[in-house]
Amino acid sequence: MNKRIFLAWTLSVMLGAFLLSGCANTAAGNAGSADTAAEAAAEKTERAKANEAVVGIAQDFDSLDPHHMTAAGTKEILFNIYEGLMKPNAAGEIVPAVASECEKSEDGKTYTFTLRDGVTFHNGEAVTAEDVVYSINRRRDGKDTAAQLEALSVIDEVQGEGNTVTITLKEASNEFLAHVMNAYIIPADYAELETKPVGTGPFKFVSRAVQDEMVLERFDEYWGEAPGLSKVTFKILENAEGLILGLQSGALDLVAHLSSDQIVQLEEGDFEIEEGSMNLVQALYLNNAVKPFDDVRVRQALSYAIDKQAVIDLAFDGYGIPLGTSMFPSFEKYYDASLTDYYPHDVEKAKELLAEAGYPDGFSMSITVPSNYTPHVNTATVLVEQLKEAGITATVEPVDWGTWLEEVYGNRQFESTITGLTSDNMTARKLLERFGSEVGNNFTNYNNADYDAILAEALQETDDAKQTELYKALEKNLTENAANVYLQDMADLVAVRKGLSGLTFYPIYVLDVSALHWAE
């Protein structure tokens, strides 16, 4: 049996074991057990007639409060409910949303926003300057330690009068608009966001059943173009097999972020497969504070031992773009393609570095993966086989998403993990600031004095070209010091039921369902 066939076989066996060992998901069971083929077909027809769709997602929401949510999977869906003064579009531009226009002073310290006429919240109340001031202050004064909150700390004062909101900065920031667009506007003093979220987006909240589903309806008073669907139900199916069974049975109309082996199971189905980019940095993230990963030589050895193109070929059938640092190609001005091959696959070099670091016979390590993300599980399976060649014994530890968020991301109780990091705005800051030693969401515990110094300079720089060069210096630092083993920007493979049109890919991690519609 050749290596490629063996690894593919191993991958399928281990994935099957993970699925069987996972807790049963009631929603998954319901989706997969579709009453009968005839009933499923009838349900699909009725959904299309009613302009409704059911979207399968792999994780529950960590928060419905737009100023408290952390998980990328939460943000990509709540994008349909909430808006800021500005918002991103599919072309990668920052465009007016709740505000109709924005003026910046010559010194770059004052932004004046004119509120759009006729914008109302989902509860029917008109958006006022008071709501905007409240929302921005609430976001920047919160207890969250994420980079988004740090970015808003540049605000000195927020004032509102009539239909105008003026934001004064402590110092000029050429990234300000990219960050303020995620300061979502909510009604002043509204206290029920976790159970009855209210925003200004194209869809409004109807209901939520934890670990089961969330239902949204078209907001008929939306200020912008009306959504094509009248209702969208997001079904939560943490068992990866449940997503496929849901599609095959007719219970689901769309599922994003599928793996190539999942796509194969849908080849004979009633689907179109759309391909975009995930706009994330998938990596083997290392806890730099635990042995042996506190030694740069060990981290570099891992980088040489892993063949990222083989990972893409074996686990993703060639779909994906190899990466060499914490940046992806769609952020073109920040992306340094020269770092991609900084560590060519070289098992002997890996062994030499391990010997220098005091591990001539290798070592054992664990790779913790969220079991509901098949692509990460598949990646870990391939890495186990690759690391064996360098004498490293890796074991895969699948955990549910909630445990991963709490123990790995929150408490930093892990050796290594596989996940994808994203940016919810269109600057490099979110992908790079998190590796500063004093930043609260630096879950890998990367601690490098040079990195901290460059980061501090980059965050103070107001010249865009100079700041871009500093960000590239940060990327190079991460690569040279092998802070993590960077793998790829995964392809976003989306299964869409035939007849459902309008799927749009963004340069950031969002699932915009407002353009979806059933063909006539």
C-alpha positions in Angstrom: 0.0 0.0 0.0 1.6 3.3 -1.0 1.9 6.2 1.4 -1.0 8.3 -0.2 -3.5 5.4 -0.1 -2.4 4.5 3.4 -2.8 8.0 4.8 -6.2 8.4 3.1 -7.3 5.1 4.6 -6.0 6.0 8.0 -7.8 9.4 7.8 -11.1 7.8 7.0 -10.8 5.2 9.8 -9.9 7.7 12.4 -12.6 10.1 11.3 -15.1 7.3 11.6 -13.9 6.5 15.1 -14.3 10.2 16.1 -17.8 10.3 14.8 -18.8 7.1 16.6 -17.2 8.2 19.8 -18.9 11.7 19.8 -22.1 12.4 21.7 -25.3 11.9 19.8 -26.8 15.2 18.6 -30.6 15.2 18.6 -30.8 17.7 15.7 -28.3 15.6 13.7 -30.4 12.5 14.2 -33.6 14.3 13.2 -31.9 15.7 10.1 -30.4 12.4 9.0 -33.5 10.4 9.6 -35.7 12.3 7.1 -39.2 10.8 7.4 -39.3 9.5 3.8 -37.9 10.5 0.5 -41.3 11.7 -0.6 -41.8 13.8 2.5 -38.4 15.3 2.2 -39.0 16.3 -1.4 -42.3 17.8 -0.3 -40.6 19.8 2.5 -38.0 21.2 0.0 -40.8 22.2 -2.4 -42.7 23.9 0.4 -39.6 25.8 1.6 -38.9 27.1 -1.9 -42.6 28.2 -2.3 -42.5 30.0 1.0 -39.1 31.6 0.2 -37.5 29.8 3.2 -34.2 28.0 3.6 -32.5 25.8 6.2 -28.7 26.3 6.7 -26.6 23.7 8.6 -23.9 25.0 10.9 -21.3 23.1 12.9 -21.5 24.9 16.3 -23.8 26.6 18.6 -23.5 30.3 19.3 -21.2 31.4 22.1 -23.2 34.6 22.6 -26.0 36.6 20.9 -24.7 39.8 22.3 -22.7 41.4 19.5 -20.2 43.0 21.9 -19.5 39.7 23.7 -19.3 37.1 20.9 -15.9 35.5 20.4 -16.3 32.5 18.1 -15.8 33.1 14.4 -18.8 30.8 13.7 -21.0 33.1 15.8 -19.8 36.2 14.1 -20.4 34.9 10.6 -24.1 34.3 11.3 -24.9 37.3 13.5 -23.5 39.4 10.6 -27.1 39.1 9.3 -28.6 40.6 12.4 -26.3 43.4 13.4 -24.6 46.4 11.6 -22.2 49.1 12.6 -22.0 52.7 11.3 -20.0 51.2 8.4 -20.0 47.6 7.1 -17.9 45.5 4.7 -19.1 44.5 1.3 -18.2 41.5 -0.9 -15.6 43.6 -2.8 -13.6 44.2 0.3 -14.7 47.8 0.7 -15.9 49.5 3.9 -19.2 51.2 3.0 -21.8 53.2 4.9 -24.4 51.2 6.8 -26.3 52.8 9.8 -24.4 56.0 8.8 -25.0 57.4 5.3 -21.7 59.2 5.1 -18.5 59.8 7.1 -16.2 62.8 7.0 -12.6 62.7 8.5 -10.8 65.8 9.7 -7.5 66.8 8.1 -5.5 65.7 11.2 -7.2 62.3 11.1 -8.5 62.6 14.7 -12.2 63.5 14.2 -14.8 61.4 12.3 -18.2 62.9 11.7 -21.0 60.4 10.8 -24.3 61.4 9.4 -27.0 58.9 10.4 -29.0 57.4 7.6 -32.6 58.5 7.4 -35.2 55.9 8.2 -33.0 53.2 9.9 -35.0 51.3 12.5 -34.2 48.5 14.9 -35.9 45.2 14.7 -38.2 46.2 17.6 -39.5 49.1 15.5 -37.7 51.9 17.2 -35.9 54.5 15.2 -32.1 54.6 15.5 -30.9 57.7 17.2 -27.5 59.3 17.9 -28.0 58.3 21.5 -28.2 54.7 20.5 -25.0 55.0 18.5 -23.1 56.7 21.3 -24.3 54.1 23.8 -23.3 51.2 21.5 -19.8 52.4 20.8 -19.1 53.3 24.4 -20.5 50.0 25.6 -18.2 48.1 23.2 -15.1 50.0 24.0 -15.7 50.1 27.8 -16.4 46.3 28.0 -14.3 43.7 29.8 -13.4 41.9 26.6 -9.6 41.7 26.0 -9.8 40.9 22.3 -7.9 43.0 19.7 -11.2 44.6 18.6 -11.6 46.2 22.0 -8.0 47.3 22.1 -8.4 49.0 18.7 -11.3 51.0 20.0 -9.3 52.3 23.0 -8.0 55.0 20.6 -11.3 56.7 21.0 -11.2 59.8 23.3 -14.9 60.9 23.1 -18.1 60.0 21.3 -20.8 62.7 21.0 -24.2 62.7 19.4 -26.6 65.4 18.4 -29.6 65.3 16.0 -28.6 62.9 13.2 -24.8 63.4 13.7 -22.3 61.4 15.7 -18.8 62.7 16.2 -16.0 60.5 17.3 -12.8 62.1 18.5 -9.6 60.0 18.7 -6.7 60.4 21.0 -4.4 60.0 18.0 -4.9 59.5 14.3 -5.5 55.9 13.3 -5.7 54.8 9.6 -7.5 51.6 10.8 -10.3 53.2 12.7 -13.1 52.7 10.2 -12.2 49.0 9.9 -12.6 48.6 13.6 -15.6 50.8 14.2 -17.7 48.8 11.6 -17.7 46.0 14.2 -19.0 48.2 17.0 -22.6 47.0 16.2 -25.4 49.4 16.9 -28.0 48.3 19.5 -30.8 50.2 21.3 -29.5 52.2 24.3 -29.8 50.4 27.6 -31.4 47.3 25.9 -30.8 44.4 28.3 -32.1 41.3 26.5 -29.5 40.8 23.8 -28.7 37.2 24.9 -32.3 36.1 24.6 -33.9 38.6 22.2 -31.2 40.2 20.1 -32.1 43.4 18.3 -30.1 45.0 15.6 -30.6 46.9 12.3 -29.6 44.2 9.8 -31.5 42.6 7.0 -32.8 39.7 9.2 -34.4 39.8 12.6 -34.3 37.3 15.4 -37.3 35.0 15.9 -36.3 32.2 18.2 -33.4 30.1 19.4 -33.3 26.5 20.8 -29.8 25.9 22.4 -27.8 23.2 20.6 -30.6 22.9 18.1 -31.5 25.9 15.9 -31.9 29.7 15.5 -34.6 31.2 13.3 -34.4 34.5 11.5 -37.0 36.4 9.5 -36.7 39.0 6.8 -36.8 42.5 8.3 -39.3 44.2 6.1 -38.3 47.7 7.3 -34.7 47.2 6.4 -33.1 50.4 5.0 -31.2 48.5 2.3 -32.0 46.0 -0.4 -34.6 43.5 0.9 -33.4 39.9 1.4 -34.6 37.4 -1.1 -35.7 34.8 1.6 -38.5 35.4 4.0 -37.1 33.1 6.7 -33.8 31.3 7.4 -33.3 28.6 10.0 -29.8 27.7 11.1 -29.7 24.1 12.3 -26.9 23.2 14.6 -25.4 19.8 13.8 -22.1 19.4 15.7 -21.8 15.8 14.5 -20.1 16.2 11.1 -22.0 13.2 9.7 -25.2 14.9 10.6 -24.5 17.8 8.2 -24.2 15.4 5.3 -27.2 13.3 6.2 -29.2 16.5 6.5 -28.2 17.6 3.0 -28.9 14.1 1.6 -32.2 13.8 3.3 -33.4 17.2 2.1 -33.6 18.7 5.6 -30.8 21.2 4.8 -30.5 23.5 1.8 -27.0 24.9 2.4 -23.9 24.0 4.4 -20.6 25.9 4.2 -17.1 25.0 5.3 -17.3 21.3 4.1 -14.3 19.1 3.6 -13.5 17.5 0.3 -14.4 14.0 1.6 -17.8 15.4 2.6 -18.2 16.9 -0.9 -17.6 13.4 -2.4 -20.6 12.1 -0.6 -22.8 14.7 -2.3 -21.7 14.1 -5.9 -24.9 12.4 -6.8 -27.1 14.8 -4.8 -29.2 17.7 -5.7 -26.5 20.3 -5.1 -24.2 22.8 -6.6 -20.7 22.9 -5.0 -19.5 26.5 -4.7 -15.8 27.2 -4.0 -14.3 30.2 -2.3 -11.7 30.9 0.3 -12.2 30.6 4.0 -10.1 33.7 4.7 -8.4 32.1 7.7 -5.1 30.9 8.8 -5.2 27.2 9.6 -2.2 26.1 11.6 -0.9 23.6 14.1 -1.0 26.2 16.9 1.6 25.5 19.6 1.5 26.4 23.3 4.8 28.2 23.5 4.8 28.1 27.3 5.0 24.3 27.6 7.8 21.9 26.9 9.1 21.1 24.4 7.4 24.0 22.4 9.2 26.6 24.5 12.3 25.8 22.5 12.4 27.5 19.1 14.4 24.6 17.6 11.6 22.2 18.4 9.1 24.5 16.8 11.3 24.9 13.7 11.8 21.1 13.6 8.0 20.6 13.4 7.9 23.1 10.6 10.4 21.1 8.6 8.8 17.8 9.4 5.4 18.8 8.1 4.7 18.8 4.3 1.8 21.4 4.0 1.1 20.7 0.4 0.8 17.0 1.2 -1.7 17.9 3.9 -3.7 19.9 1.4 -3.5 17.0 -1.2 -4.4 14.2 1.3 -6.9 15.9 3.6 -8.5 18.3 1.1 -8.0 16.7 -2.4 -5.8 19.6 -3.3 -8.2 22.4 -2.3 -6.5 25.2 -0.3 -3.6 27.6 -0.5 -0.4 26.9 1.5 0.6 29.5 4.0 3.8 30.3 5.8 2.7 32.9 8.4 -0.4 34.4 10.0 -1.8 36.1 6.9 -4.0 35.0 4.0 -3.8 36.0 0.3 -7.1 38.0 0.1 -5.5 40.6 2.4 -3.2 41.3 -0.6 -1.4 44.3 0.6 -0.3 42.6 3.8 0.4 39.2 2.4 4.1 38.1 2.0 4.1 35.1 -0.3 7.9 34.6 0.1 7.3 33.2 3.6 5.2 30.3 2.3 8.3 28.1 1.6 10.5 29.3 4.4 10.5 25.8 5.8 10.7 23.3 2.9 9.8 19.8 3.8 13.0 18.3 5.2 12.8 15.4 7.6 16.5 15.2 8.1 16.7 18.8 9.0 13.9 18.3 11.5 15.8 15.4 13.1 19.0 17.6 13.4 17.1 20.4 15.1 15.5 17.9 17.5 18.8 16.4 18.4 20.3 19.9 19.1 17.3 20.7 21.3 17.9 17.5 23.3 15.4 15.2 21.7 17.5 12.8 19.5 14.8 10.2 19.8 11.9 12.5 19.3 9.1 13.1 21.8 5.4 12.6 22.3 2.7 15.3 21.9 -1.0 15.7 21.8 -3.0 17.6 19.2 -6.4 18.8 20.5 -9.0 19.3 17.9 -12.7 20.4 17.9 -14.4 17.2 16.8 -17.2 19.1 15.1 -14.8 20.5 12.5 -14.0 17.7 10.1 -11.3 19.7 8.2 -9.3 20.1 11.4 -9.8 16.5 12.4 -8.6 15.4 8.9 -5.6 17.7 9.1 -4.6 16.3 12.5 -4.8 12.7 11.2 -2.4 13.5 8.3 0.0 15.3 10.6 0.2 12.3 12.9 1.6 10.3 10.0 4.0 13.0 8.9 5.4 13.6 12.3 6.2 9.9 12.8 8.9 10.2 10.1 10.8 12.7 12.3 10.4 10.5 15.4 7.6 12.5 16.9 4.6 10.5 18.3 1.5 12.6 18.1 -1.9 11.6 19.3 -5.2 13.3 18.4 -7.5 14.3 21.2 -11.0 15.3 19.8 -13.1 17.5 22.1 -16.4 19.1 21.7 -16.5 22.8 20.7 -17.5 24.1 24.1 -14.6 22.3 25.7 -12.2 23.6 23.1 -13.3 27.2 23.7 -13.0 26.9 27.4 -9.9 24.8 27.9 -7.8 25.4 24.8 -8.7 29.0 23.8 -9.7 30.3 27.2 -7.6 28.4 29.8 -4.7 27.6 27.5 -4.6 24.0 28.7 -3.2 22.2 25.7 0.1 21.3 24.0 -1.0 21.8 20.4 -4.2 22.3 18.5 -5.5 22.8 15.0 -7.9 25.6 14.3 -8.3 28.5 11.9 -7.9 32.2 12.9 -9.8 34.9 11.1 -10.2 38.6 10.9 -13.6 40.2 11.3 -12.3 43.5 9.8 -10.2 44.2 6.7 -6.9 45.0 8.3 -3.9 42.9 9.4 -4.2 43.9 13.0 -6.6 41.2 14.2 -4.4 38.4 12.8 -1.2 39.8 14.3 -2.0 41.6 17.5 -3.1 38.4 19.2 0.6 37.2 19.4 1.7 40.1 21.5 2.8 38.8 24.9 0.5 41.1 26.9 -2.6 40.5 24.8 -5.5 38.6 26.4 -6.3 36.4 23.5 -2.8 35.2 22.9 -3.8 31.6 23.5 -0.5 30.3 22.1 1.5 32.2 24.8 4.0 33.5 22.2 6.4 35.7 24.0 9.0 37.5 21.9 10.5 40.9 22.8 11.3 41.9 19.2 7.7 41.1 18.2 6.3 43.2 21.0 8.5 46.1 20.0 7.5 46.0 16.3 3.8 45.5 17.3 3.9 48.6 19.5 5.4 50.6 16.7 2.9 49.3 14.1 -0.1 50.2 16.3 1.2 53.8 16.6 2.0 54.3 13.0 -0.4 56.5 11.0 1.3 56.2 7.6 -0.4 53.3 5.9 2.6 52.2 3.8 4.9 52.2 6.8 2.4 50.4 8.9 2.0 47.8 6.2 5.8 47.1 6.2 5.7 46.8 10.0 2.9 44.2 9.8 5.0 42.3 7.3 7.9 42.4 9.7 5.6 40.9 12.4 4.7 38.1 9.9 8.4 37.4 9.3 9.1 37.2 13.0 6.3 34.6 13.5 7.8 32.6 10.6 11.4 32.8 11.6 10.7 31.8 15.2 8.2 29.2 14.1 5.6 30.5 16.6 3.2 27.9 15.0 3.3 25.6 12.1 1.3 27.5 9.5 -0.5 25.3 7.0 -3.1 26.8 4.7 -6.0 29.1 3.9 -8.6 26.4 3.5 -11.0 26.4 0.5 -14.5 27.2 1.5 -16.6 24.4 -0.1 -20.3 25.1 0.1 -23.1 22.8 -0.8 -26.1 24.7 -2.1 -29.4 23.0 -3.0 -30.1 23.4 -6.8 -32.5 26.3 -7.3 -31.1 28.3 -4.4 -29.0 31.1 -5.8 -27.1 34.2 -4.7 -24.3 32.8 -2.5 -21.7 35.5 -2.1 -18.1 35.1 -0.8 -16.6 37.9 1.3 -12.9 38.6 2.0 -13.6 38.1 5.7 -15.3 35.3 7.5 -19.1 36.0 7.1 -22.0 34.0 5.8 -24.3 36.7 4.2 -27.7 35.1 3.5 -29.4 38.3 2.5 -28.7 37.7 -1.3 -30.0 34.1 -1.3 -33.2 33.4 -3.2 -35.0 30.6 -4.9 -35.0 30.6 -8.7 -38.3 31.2 -10.4 
